[in-house]
Amino acid sequence: MQILLALAVHRSSYCDADIKERLLEGRLDAALRLGRQRMQQAAVPNSAEQSDLAPLLGRALLLQGSEEDAEEQFQQCTRAYTGLRRNAIRWHMSLDQGWMCLYLNRIGRAIECFRTVCEDAQCTPLLRVEALACMAAALQAEGECARATQALREAKVCATHVKDLEAVELIDCAEIELAAQQRMRLADELADHAWAAGYRDNAKNLDDAESVRRRLDDALQRCEGKPLVAQRLRHLQLLISPLPETGFAGCIGWLREHRLLGAETAARVETALALLTRGAVGTAREMLAPLIGSERDVRHGRYSLDLQYCLAKLYLTQGQHADSFQMYRRHMEQALSAVKRDLAQISQTKLDDGGVPVDGDAAKLRLPVRYRSAYQYIVDNLGDPELSGRSVAARLGVTERALQLTFRTHLGMSPMEFIRRERVKRIHQELHRRTGLGERAVVSQIASQWGVTNRSTLIQSYRDLYAETPAETLRGAAQRFPA
């Protein structure tokens, strides 16, 4: 997440330069102290500077491994965003929630959050670039290497289009990170990992190991002024180095010295996997020792899937075959559970059509508990033409104003705007579905099924969301799915 944090720092154009400098140097403690002072001393509440600074502090706390503090910080971001446009509130809150879910290894929800941002045609370019880079990290976490590569490719295209050379360089670093991780995991010694097939399937799209090393060397020279990124690149060099286990202790020590516990945990797991490919079993065991003391972490922690795999390997080398088999079975059961849990979100990730996905549980969870039933009621009754903010408020037993304020604060739109948006997305999906099946699609009929009867309202709302009319969508779909 070090490169992702650097990308978020770059995007934050209104943030204090001193804070950005400390973050890029890896001095997160100093950045957090200064950032909190700036938040308290701000002369203008909800300013552009605060809306940039608040989420950066949350991201920095995740790298430090302070998930509870980070969650509290992201909740405080809600107040900092009130001066933004409604769409921007939704994008920022989705991105924050996605970061939190990614850190907690809730990959399906993380992908859902990042999709809300990166597949919205109205989103600002650098927000979309960060969301795509985060999407790639989430996809990579479950072995979806080809999709992760595509996400970063689109991020680079987006950054290039707006001629942001700094963003292009950071995305290039993220691409190298992805390639190095995949190269390391393609080793024959890791061929029985649950996600190994995903790495093998994408192998043809990868540079050879020597080319990846050259790219790492070049990137490191360019990023020496960003120690946070440079340290990550050095660690990647070691992961794919043909040399023995020398150098890893220095990388782990740098992270510990800078109190980046969240990044250190991820680095230890990656290092242990790399050491196993080199037969350095003893050193791998030492690298994992701080992470495997808790049975709960091994069973349910953020990196439990890889920890279980590494332990299965370590037990096997010690002749503990029963323990090895039990740990490997846990590894495969957890992988299967993850696939079942996250498959829907991964399969809906379409990075080339510019569409906006249907919001799901992640968006609902941004609302206070009392108002989540209102969200669900709207989703379940979109086909009712009488559905309105007033009817939803009456059902929930709150005032219409309270409902509007809550939706605007946490979702960036009023209940009626949410209803219109969700109806349009269902219509968009149905147009694509019917055309893909070769069925006749009549816009007015589909619209009426989702409670939309006014043609001009439909066209305007549809154009606002997709930058085209329903008829243009049909023509485009027909070209992709000719009869």
HELIX and SHEET records of a PDB file:
HELIX    1   1 GLN A    2  ARG A   11  1                                  10    
HELIX    2   2 ALA A   17  LEU A   24  1                                   8    
HELIX    3   3 LEU A   28  GLN A   41  1                                  14    
HELIX    4   4 ALA A   48  LEU A   63  1                                  16    
HELIX    5   5 GLU A   67  ALA A   80  1                                  14    
HELIX    6   6 TYR A   81  GLY A   83  5                                   3    
HELIX    7   7 ARG A   86  TYR A  103  1                                  18    
HELIX    8   8 ILE A  107  CYS A  118  1                                  12    
HELIX    9   9 PRO A  125  ALA A  141  1                                  17    
HELIX   10  10 CYS A  145  HIS A  161  1                                  17    
HELIX   11  11 LEU A  165  ARG A  185  1                                  21    
HELIX   12  12 ASP A  188  LEU A  190  5                                   3    
HELIX   13  13 ALA A  196  ASP A  201  1                                   6    
HELIX   14  14 ALA A  203  ASN A  205  5                                   3    
HELIX   15  15 ALA A  209  ARG A  222  1                                  14    
HELIX   16  16 PRO A  227  LEU A  239  1                                  13    
HELIX   17  17 PHE A  248  GLU A  257  1                                  10    
HELIX   18  18 LEU A  261  THR A  277  1                                  17    
HELIX   19  19 VAL A  281  LEU A  288  1                                   8    
HELIX   20  20 ALA A  289  LEU A  291  5                                   3    
HELIX   21  21 GLU A  295  HIS A  300  1                                   6    
HELIX   22  22 SER A  304  THR A  317  1                                  14    
HELIX   23  23 HIS A  321  SER A  347  1                                  27    
HELIX   24  24 ASP A  361  LYS A  364  1                                   4    
HELIX   25  25 VAL A  369  ASP A  380  1                                  12    
HELIX   26  26 GLY A  389  LEU A  396  1                                   8    
HELIX   27  27 GLU A  400  LEU A  411  1                                  12    
HELIX   28  28 PRO A  415  GLY A  436  1                                  22    
HELIX   29  29 VAL A  443  GLN A  449  1                                   7    
HELIX   30  30 ARG A  455  TYR A  466  1                                  12    
HELIX   31  31 PRO A  470  ARG A  480  1                                  11    
END                                                                             
